[in-house]
Amino acid sequence: MVGSARRPAPTADAFLRETTADAYVATMSAAVDVLSRSVRGARRPHTGAPQQELQELVDAVDLDAPLGDTPAALEELSRVWLDHAVWFHAPGYVAHLNCPVALPALAADLLASAVNTSMDTYDQSRVATLLERRLLDWAAERAGLGPGARGVFTSGGTQSNTHALLLAREAALAARGLARPDELLPGRLRVLASDQAHFSVTRAARLLGLGADAVVRVPTDARHRLDPAALARVADEVRAAGDVVAAVVATAGTTDLGRVDPLAAVADVCDERGLWLHVDAAYGGGLLVSRRRRHLLDGVERASSVTVDFHKTFFQPVASSAVLVRDGAAMDLVAHHAAYLNPREEGVPNHVDTSLQTTRRFDAVKLWLTLRVMGADALGDAVDACVDLAADVAEDLARQPDVELHSTPELSTVLFRLRPLVAGPDGVPTPVDDGTADALVGGVRDRLAADGAAAVARTVLDGRPWLKMTFLDPATTRADVADVLRLVREAGEDLLAPLPAPVAAAAGSAA
């Protein structure tokens, strides 16, 4: 009977409700104490403990023997996980596109977890749906997509890119009165992208039934950016072969080099041929709030769809991404209606109509609170600080005789290789050969990973391996980077020990 007293369950005090609010406060306080202790003690990216040791720590926990005490369980979790976590705020972490997180976002994350809003339908979320839509409108306005734009929050760039290409596929089929890609035979749907596009483009093509070979690679220019002239040529060749270009993918912030494709020129090619242009700005999306570098995204307003990862250059906790679509009506191409969930006649804003997810977390609230506390300009300034640091570090590296810099960075990623000077047969200092430099890249990266004092990444570009530093912490300084480079050089010296001794002045130089 409505209003009657609830029958207490054996574990009633284990769930958040009006009678356990005090217990919730105590539990969260205990968790915050454990976390803050770990954060204060995190002076390096991770402990460097070997995988076998970590596996033994995990395997030693009997999940069928609960401790029955939150503080004890938290201490166990601290020992098993937090003591060995990877800390992206540590000065030595410069490996991947991972950022420290904004404090307001953490507060919002706590609220999102506790309320446990499900964003699939309006009746489960109510004002949360309206709040998310307002944020999406704000992001679309920042991108210049116009008042008809729509979007949805996703789990990350891979899902956002997949969603965009799904819409592009459906738009291409709808324009031809078709329902399935195989009805296009003997022609095929193609996706045009450079070799610097994110791997999720190829994965999406496979998931969408187009096949991995449906992605046609377009040549890049000398700066590894999508070449508009080559794009026009390839698009015309695809059409001449009887195939259909479903989408062109441009990238605003490539993973390896942080390059921004010439979006306006690419948009010209697409507009002339009526092609769907998707801009993957998962990395470079933070430029939307930059006060000094917003121009790097000129042309994004002409995209059919855009990916933005807020958990990269907006400093949000994972996961927080969005796909934005200039013609909002295109979102309805993949709408599905279930009688029990979102019937057509309901007429309310249900995000499950267009999202690839059904149950979905209220991740938008993290960005909302961050904007309300810090503001967009502060986030943009943080992005600019990271890009400024990359430029400074590149200048430093370019002056070092034992370092090969790949190129001048555009965003916050720097690629380099050690080329130590060794004493040649005639005693003249000579850089190590390409083979030795290649071997040093993997060896140095592995040495640093095993130690834990610093974390750099490794990639392959132009047929050669490179060490990669990505700066996404605005608090990182040139001195911090110099410490990382010192560790890189020390690792290189150890690996070169069997060879003639490195020239001390070069091997010990600091950036």
Secondary structure, DSSP 8 states (H G I E B T S, - for coil): -TTS-----TTGGGS-SGGGHHHHHHHHHHHHHHHHHHHHH--SS-----HHHHHHHHHT--TTS----HHHHHHHHHHHTGGG---TTSTTB-SSS-----HHHHHHHHHHHHH----SSHHHHTHHHHHHHHHHHHHHHHHT--TT-EEEEESSHHHHHHHHHHHHHHHHHHHTT-SSGGGGTTS-EEEEEETTS-THHHHHHHHTTS-GGGEEEE-B-TTS-B-HHHHHHHHHHHHHTT-EEEEEEEEBS-TTT--B--HHHHHHHHHHHT--EEEEETTGGGGGG-SSSGGGGTTGGG-SEEEEEHHHHT---SS-EEEEESSGGGGGGG----TTT--GGG-S--GGGT-S-SS---THHHHHHHHHHT-HHHHHHHHHHHHHHHHHHHHHHHT-TTEEE----SSSEEEEEE--EEE-TTS-EEE--HHHHHHHHHHHHHHHHHH-S-B-EEEEETTEEEEEEE---TT--HHHHHHHHHHHHHHHHHHTTTSS-B-HHHHT---
